[in-house]
Amino acid sequence: MTSSILSVPQARLEALLAGYQREVGRRRRQSLLVLAILAILIAIAGRVGEVDLANLVDNISNFTSYFGRIIPRLTISHFGADVADWYWNISGWLKLLLDTVLIAYLATLVGACGAFAFAFLAAANLAPSHSLRWCIKRVFEFCRTVPDLVFALMFVSAFGLGPLAGILAIAIHTFGTLGKLFTEAIENIDMRPVEGVHSTGSRFIETVRFGALPQVMSSFASYTLLRFEINVRSGSVVGMVGAGGIGQDLFVAIRKFYYTDVSAILLMIIVCVAIIDLATERIRHRLSGQDNGK
Amino acid sequence: MSTRRIVHPDDTAAVLGRHRDLFDDSPLRRAATLAAPLGIAGLAIFAVWWLAIPFSQIGPGLASLGKFIALMFPPSSGGHLDLLVKAMGETLAIAFLGTLIATVVALPVSFLAARNTAPHPAIRFVIRRVLDTIRGIDALIWALVFVGVVGLGPFAGILAIAVSDTGALGKLFSEAIESAEARARESVLASGGTTLLAVRFGLLPQVLPIIAGQILYYFESNVRSATIIGIVGAGGIGLQLSEQIRTYDFDQVAFAVIMILITVAAIDMISSKLRLAIIGRRAVA
């Protein structure tokens, strides 16, 4: 039997092998360099961040026992009574949870409307004025970089305790993030319909309404729904600084070591977020399906 | 002579008449298009009523907000520049180490949570639910818990970011693994490689650039979230920021916010450069 595999001349083989080794060596050196930089950064960050592994090892039992303590005692024989005892304040918490969801809803609505109004002026392909576009982009950046809790703290001082401060704080943050996402969606549209509408002599508003809006509407809706889900999560936190919602009760429960209350409230938040997650995902899939169908 | 029909622009009635079907929707469809905005507005009105939004507070609130903003100028460090710089450094360290630990934990876990690499559907289901649970709890709540475990300071913040991001990154990584092409892995298996080799040479090269991009993105967003967890005493600039707001030192608030803005902008720039470099390399390879 003769082999039909072509054998490469020895000299050529060596040259090829050397080239291969060189290439592999180069990549190895590159990876090593990256690893070394990473190690130095870890060392610096560990010092600055006061990482104390001994402390963690010593106290990790606190962490595990914490979860042991927040788990309620449920016995099969008195299951109903135990659950009732665990959720002793269920009606109050449900009310606060609804507060939280509604805070997130209003904040998303206000933020999305604001972002919708300004995104068309900030998109590179539609913006009527360059300097206006630059300013709006900086405003978006400011609104999404400053943490919503900082806004919440300031608004609590200005508007008093209550949901209004939370709504405004989350709305401003939503305005910044959605503004950026909306702008990017607009910058990716097909310009032909826009030019078509523009060539008929329409004004800016009409160009946007009939040329750009139909293309971006479904992605806008999808981004807004995604944001709503994130806002429910932040809505459960702004209460910690007194800006309404279930966060206040959770904060008190954690700080005062009402262990079973912590798990009861956390479980409610998690279930609520999961339900909203599922519902918005359904709607988003539908919206994107509509898009593909067009 | 041209035989083209010329439509006179003033003859709108005729044009409309020819395209009646475009403008006359069925009443049902009209109701459907109206239902969504009406539902949204109705829910908003209900929310305003339920939360008892005090509209009378808006006027005085805006006035005092205006006062706060006036107090912000000129921004000043209040003589604590070194303290603020150190706090900002802590913030960066928290974000960096938090993201790193989350990545190291999430990467192996994500293989167990991805449909195409999970050893058993039951394991996959359990891990997915655990990741969802971790993700459902905000980083700030984790920070509160960890302050109780390791005491006040940035270490609690690092652990909080690490845990809450493990949930998010685990989900994203497993989705990246699921969307990877199976052919490369199959060919490694077909040439006699073990499952481990197939993952190493058939899967990792595909998902690594995607994962690296996501890690960078999360690092950016963690710099933002690390600026707030100080509010509960978990290190970083949030502690100073919340104290200054509570004591109405708004010139120092403005200074700290400007520091955050500059740092975040710098980090964004660096990481977008890095991301481009990584994606560029993938395009070449």
Interface residues (C-beta under 8 A of the other chain):
Chain A: L41 I42 I44 A45 G46 V48 G49 E50 V51 D52 N55 L56 N59 I60 N62 F63 Y66 L98 D99 L102 I103 Y105 L106 L109 E141 F142 R144 T145 V146 P147 D148 L149 V150 L153 M154 F155 S157 A158 F159 G160 G162 P163 L164 I167 R233 S234 S236 V237 M240 V241 G244 L250 F251 I254 R255 L266 I269 I270 V273 A274 D277
Chain B: I40 L43 A44 F46 A47 V48 W50 L51 I53 P54 Q57 I58 G61 L62 S64 L65 F68 K86 G89 E90 L92 A93 I94 F96 L97 L100 D132 T133 G136 I137 D138 L140 I141 L144 V145 F146 G148 V149 V150 G151 G153 P154 F155 G157 I158 L159 R224 S225 T227 I228 I231 V232 G235 G238 L241 S242 I245 R246 Y248 V253 V257 I260 L261 V264 A265
